[in-house]
Every structure is written in C-alpha cells, then in structure tokens.
Amino acid sequence: MSTPVTVLEGCTVVTMDGQGSEYASGHVVVTGNVITAVGPGSPPPASLEASATAGAVRRIDVSGCLATPGLINTHHHLYQWGTRGMAADATLFEWLTQLYPVWARMDTGIVEVQATAALAWLAKTGCSTTMDHHYVFPKSGGDLLGATVAAARRVGVRFHPTRGSMDLGESSGGLPPDDVVEDRDAILLASKAAIEEFHDDSPDSMLRVGLAPCSPFSVTGELLAEAAELARGAGVRLHTHLAETADEDRYCAEHFGCTPVEYLDSLGWLGDDVWLAHGVHLDDGAIARLAATGTGVAHCPSSNGRLGAGVCRTHDLVAAGVRVGLGVDGAASSEECSLIGEVRQATLTARAAGGPHAMSVRGALELATMGGARLLGRDEEIGSLEAGKLADIALWRLDTLPHAGIADPVAALVLGARPPLELLLVNGKMIVERDRLVTVDEREVAANSARAAMAMHRIVGQ
Ligand SMILES: [Zn+2]
C-alpha cells in the first residue's frame, strides 16, 4: 500500500523549532501523517526520490502563503457554543449563576451539534489540536463526553477532551446549584470509564483524555485529591480553572485561609502533568511555585477581558520559566473563539499592561504552538514544523488586500486581520482548503447550531 506524499512549496516557512528557523521561500514535505522535510527553496531531490518510492506525490504551489505549525488550543468549553451572547455584561460569578440552569438542560444532541460548530470554527482559525473542558453532566444528559469525541472525529481535529466535574453545590457552600453537581464516586467512576474508553497514548494519537475538576468554588478538596490520584495512576494529565478572578481569591481566603495556588499545592495539584486555565491573580511567590513545579498556564486573554477578570502577568510567567499556552476559553465567555485572534489579543494585552517589549509577535505565536504542545504533553510530536513531527500545518494566505506588502509575515499574521486559511492539515489530512471546511458542510453546521441555540434560549426565555 503506497503512502501519499504532499509537497508544499514556494511559501514562507516559520518553523517555531528550537533555533527559530524561518525561510522566506521554502518547502514542507509530508509523507503520510509525518513531516519528512522542511527547508529553504525547493525540496532536495533526495527527499523527493525517497517520497516517490513511498507513493504518489502531490506538489502544491503555495506561494503567497505563510506556513506555520497548526495552532494548539489549551482551554475551551465546546458545549457553551449554544449559549454565546448570554449574560453579556456580567462578572464571572454572575455569568455562571445565570448559565448553570441553562447548561443543566443539555443533552447529547445539543452538545454534539454545538461542539461540531465550535470545532469547525477553531479549524477555520488555524487550530489543529484542541482540548475541551466539559464539566456539566446533567443526570439525564447522556454521554456528553462521547458526543464531543464524535464531533472532533467528524471535523478531524486532534482532540484532548478532559472529563470535568463539579461536586460542590450551593447547599455545601459552592457556587453551582445542587442540581448541576454530581456525586463524587459517580464522577470518579465516569472519569475512569472515559479514560478506558477514549484515551490513546500512541505517539500519533488523535485522542487523549485528561481529568479536570472545574474550580476551587465548585469542587471539593476530596475530589481534587482523588482525581489527581486517578489521573496519575492512569498516566493522564490534570487541568482546572485557577486564579481567574478577585472573587475566587476572596473565596479561597474565606474557605481555605490561603491563595488559590497554595490551596492546589496543599492537595498535590502542582506538577508538570498539570495545566491551569487563566492564572490571572498570581503574586510573585505563586509564579515562582508554578515555575518550580513545572505547572503550566493556559492564558485566555479574550475571556479575561470579556469577563473583566483582570490581566494575566504573561511576561512575568514566561520570564520565570512557567510553561504558558493559549486558550480561546468560552465559548460563552469569549464569543469570537478564534485561535489566531487569541494570538493577537495575547500580544496586545501583554503590551497594554507591560509595555512594548512585554510580548513579541514571535513570542505570542510560540505560546499558540510549542507552548500549547508542552501543556498537553505533546512537544515531541506537534507544535513545530520539523522532520519527524506529525503533519499538523496551517497555511495562511498573505497576498490579499489586508496583508499584501506587510514587511514581516509573522507581524502580518499576528497583528493584522485574520488571513484566509489556504490549507489546514491535521495528521496529514486536509481539514480546510481555500478557507473552506473540507470535512463538514459549514452552512449545515451553522444552521444546526442556530436551531440548537434557539432551544437553549427558550429555556431562559430570551
Ligand atoms: Zn474556562
């Protein structure tokens, strides 16, 4: 059986490898699902001879385009796609209390439709790998995690779903109403089942599961500790929301007598297998502790701005050696949910807070590529364009009106308008071509999503 070979040539190549290699005009050769050559000019004849014996060669002239690694999203809630635009001017706690009752009515049909839409849009914004944090499991909702997995298979993105959870209802001092929380034993059983059913730890895996109790104000310390034990026994990663708002700081001071980071530390929840969403309210001591333990942070600047949560100290985190990736978060707290948009937002937010040198355009792109790969434990496999890595590649068209003539292609991509996505390859397969989704019908996905969203709007009488 022959292995298909694709040669992308004539494009600018920004590899994001350890040396920062960039080629004004270069090539990327893909054999099957692996990158087999990257470099300047045309592909060396030797690489094509080897390719010719491997199978049929498809050469694509992509001059006028910029090749980057496919972008990696490290924080999201796909199910929220149908509740975008609600509680539009609220704080995090106000927003959550308005939305919990709506989310309590979700079922597999709604989640699969909304996850498909959210994933399709992520792909159109250059995302080849995404995590999902699903933490609301209504009693009669069905297999919601399975619904997100089905959506990811359909769209074709590399998927890292986390089995989220909440077990601290209002009557026990938590924020969520009692009817959206689950019993701790049921959560642990479902988490174990999700790992057994879906987790694939092979090097070219398209599906890896993690565990993600929701936040200090919606889960018990017992659940956090037991989830960590379960995850570590099974060799999967841990994720949660942390240090997002000043309200959360106050909650932790009142209930635990410490900061959010000290609280997680006391439960064995810091380590290189853990990444935390937000990390906005961190003092110098907390940043040093995250760096020392190898704990990662998923920076979500649009969501932090939308909810007025504060400004993440990205520059200080990176300078201290904390591993940082980017997340679109949302979808209901960040209606845009564009990953390339988040790269731009991260750059501008860091500079607005910390001055012009707080985040370079290449530094921001690094967060969305190798930074994300490190948080997901995939830095050997994805995050840069290098021979031997998996073929997750974004090709951005930079020769049209908004970008033609911009001197630096990375500045054009990061600071300019969102360019048309000429191609998105995931695991060597074409997901987007000429800014059009190949795997799903975009109009049909949008129409289905709007219908499901209307059903959710009716729940709150909007
Ligand atoms: Zn979130």
Residues whose N, C-alpha, C, O or C-beta is under 5 A from the ligand:
A	BS01	ZN	D329
